[in-house]
Structure formats: structure tokens, C-alpha cells
Amino acid sequence: MDAASKDRSRHPLEDSRFREALARMVRRRVPESDAEDIVQSAIAEAFASGKSADDPDGLRRWVWGVARHKVVDHFRRRRRMADELPDVADDREKPAYDELDLLRWAKRELPAGENAEETLQWMLREADGETLETIAEESNVPAPRVRKRVSRLREYFRERWSGQTAALVALGIVAALLALYALGRKKDDIAKDVPPAPSVRAPLPQEVAEQKRREAFEKCDAGELRPCLDLLDEAKGLDPKGDLSEAVQRARKAAEDKLAPPPVPEPVPTSKMAPPTKAKGDPTAVPTPPPPAPSGSFGPSNVQKPSAPFGKKGASPKGGFPSDDVKSDSLGSGGSSSK
């Protein structure tokens, strides 16, 4: 009796080929140090369950499923540990997560039919290294039929995967475009909300002059006339043309008028006193003779006016004085009287 016949005569779980295939499947998913523990735990659970060995293929499929569930439980525990201790996570576990995801996807996408689950187990066992001939022999199914069923299921999964991947890629592209669009809009909104940077350009003289004029107008309105004029003068030095505007001239004139001293009233002109004028006498009036001079005084009144015409004896010359004849007459008469 050969080795294969001896293995088939023993308990199905004691078949060395099955145990090796089960160990290979587990080792592909978990670290080497944990693979043997999972295999032994799955086989021990099968013996403890009291499953009948009358259906070897069914028992092996059941143990195979138990081992897969234990692999999943193993990574769930490790995932919780990784969440608690993220720095201790093992990089070797990353491919196992992908395989578990693919296994869940394959079970979810299985076609309808009673043989679909069995065909999936055959395909997984082939992926773990078992030959389809061995699987066919253990399952008591002709090898061509096993190969055909596995090939059809593999093609079905490939088509489903391609279609969903294309859809996922399209959805991913759309999502990426939407994300980029939203990000661009968000950046634009942020750029709009951000105030522009202050300009470092030096102000032009005209701008400085305009600012000073505004300050001057405020000073003028507040009644501060002298500062108002000073600011207008400073603005004029920076921008002479701007000083010619009507508003500036009006403000300047109003301030200067208010600061100008009040005018001094001019004195009222008075008429000059004219010198007294001699009163002109009436030419028709008779002149009044002067008053007589006092006695003993020599004056015109003591002069005896001539009584005879000029040229005659006894007449006075021009000027009214007595002639020598008069004197001689008087002297002669006197002499004659004295005689």
C-alpha cells in the first residue's frame, strides 16, 4: 500500500498533504511564528466539534474555513494592538490586510449557485500551492471539471474586478477633480478675504499736499486760522498748481480776512481859521475925524492949516506948512507992535 492510500485510510485531518496545504495557506497570511499555532488551533477545534469523518471533503472544507477565520481574528487582534501602539506595527502585515480585503470581496461577488463556494475554495487552495489534480482527487471530482470550474470562476472575478476597477478609477478621477475644484475655490475665497499688503511706495508730493489741504480745511472750520494758513502754505510749496483751486483760494482769503486787524477810522477833516480881513468901508460914508490929541502933544491937530491959496502971500506950500512970509509978517507985526 502506497503513502497516499495510507493517508486516505486514516482520519481526514491526519492527511499530511492536507495539513501541509493548510499550513502553507496560513503562512502566506500570518508570520511564521503564528502560523503553526493557528493550524493546530483549527485542527483541535475540528476534533473537539465532533464533526463526522464520513464526509472527508466537507470536513476539510470546514477546517479550512475555521483556519481562515482564525487568520482574520489574528489580524483583528493585531490591528487593535496597532491602534493602541502605532509605533509597534509590523510592516509585514500590510499584504495580509490586502488579501483579507480581496477574500471578502470575492465572497461578496460570488455568483449564484450551490457550487460557487466550493469552487472558490478550490481556487484558494490552488493559490496556496496545491495542484488541481490533488484537489480533484480529494474531492472525488474529475480533474478536467475542477480545472474548468476554477477557470470560469477566475474569469468571472477578473471581469467583475475590471469593471469595478474602471468604475472606481472613474469615480476616483471625478472625486479628485471635485476636490481640486473645491480646494481652488477655497484658496480663492481665502485670497479674497485676506487684505492686500500695504504699499511701500513713497507718497507723491501732490498726495502729501492734498492731505495737508484737507487738514487745513479742518483747521479753518475749527477756527484755527493761523495753523490753517500754515498748512496751506506748506501745501503750496509741494503743489503750487493745487493752490490755485477755488476752494483753497476761498479758504485762504477767509482766514486772512479774519486775521487782518480792523481798519483805523480816518479823522474828520476840520476847516482852517481864515485870517481876519479888514472891513471895507462904505465909499459913500463921511469919514469920522480922529479924536483931538491931548494938550502939549505935537500932532497934526496943532498945525494950523493955511488959509490962503498956494502962491499968495500968506499961503502955505504943498505940504501945508506956513511960508516965510507969514513968519516975517508975524515977526514984522510984532516988531511994529513992539515999537
ZIWOVEN-V27079 format. One line per field, one symbol per residue. phi: phi as a letter, one per 30 degrees, with the letter a starting at -180 (. if undefined). burial: b if it has 24 or more other C-alpha atoms within 12 Angstrom, else e. A space follows every 50 residues. Layout:
BEGIN
phi=???
burial=???
END
This chain:
BEGIN
phi=.ddddddddddedcddddddddddddddcbdedcdddddddddddddddi ddcdcedddddddeddddddddddddddddddddbddcdcdddddddddd ddddddddceddkdcdddddddddddddjdddddddddchbeeedddddd dddddddddddddddddddddddddddddddddddddddddddddddddc ddddedddddddddddddddddidddedddddddddddbddddddddddd dddddddddddddddddddcddddddcddddddcdddddddddddiccad ddddddccddjcdjdddejiddddddddddddddddddd
burial=eeeeeeebeebbbbbebbbebbbbbbbbbbbeeebbebbbbbbeebeeee eeeeebbebbbbbbbbbbebbbebbeebeeeeeeeeeeeeeebeebbebb eebeebeeebeeeeebbbbbbbbbbbebbbebeebbebbeeeeeebbebb eebbeebeeeeeeeeeeeeeeeeeeeeeeeeeeeeeeeeeeeeeeeeeee eeeeeeeebbebbebbbeebeeeebbbbbebbbbbbeebeebbeeeebee bbeebeeeeeeeeeeeeeeeeeeeeeeeeeeeeeeeeeeeeeeeeeeeee eeeeeeeeeeeeeeebeeeeebbeeeeeeeeeeeeeeee
END
